[in-house]
Amino acid sequence: MHDGAPCHKGRSVTQFLAVHEIEILLWPWGMLESEMKKKTITNKQNLIDELISVWARNDKIRNDCMELVHSMPALLWHLTKSRLIYQIQH
């Protein structure tokens, strides 16, 4: 899985992910960014207010972000375990 960053969208990376059936996640901040692009931001305080507004009224963004945050400890545990197994085998 990856976050959709431009460096992860190159042809070789895309092919590798497809061959190994690695899931590409839809990250909640992409949805947040999409909502924010609809706004006219004029200053820092306006940005903060709009972010809070979008967060407060969009249950999907808020819930997806919270789910992602709460999943991080398990994800990190699995990554650490995988790395240790790889190091032992090689």
Stockholm file with secondary structure:
# STOCKHOLM 1.0

chainA/1-90         MHDGAPCHKGRSVTQFLAVHEIEILLWPWGMLESEMKKKTITNKQNLIDELISVWARNDKIRNDCMELVHSMPALLWHLTKSRLIYQIQH
#=GR chainA/1-90 SS CCCCCGGGCSHHHHHHHHHTTCCCCCCHHHHHHHHHTTSCCCSHHHHHHHHHHHHHHCHHHHHHHHHHHHHHHHHHHHHHHHHHHHHHHC
#=GC SS_cons        CCCCCGGGCSHHHHHHHHHTTCCCCCCHHHHHHHHHTTSCCCSHHHHHHHHHHHHHHCHHHHHHHHHHHHHHHHHHHHHHHHHHHHHHHC
//
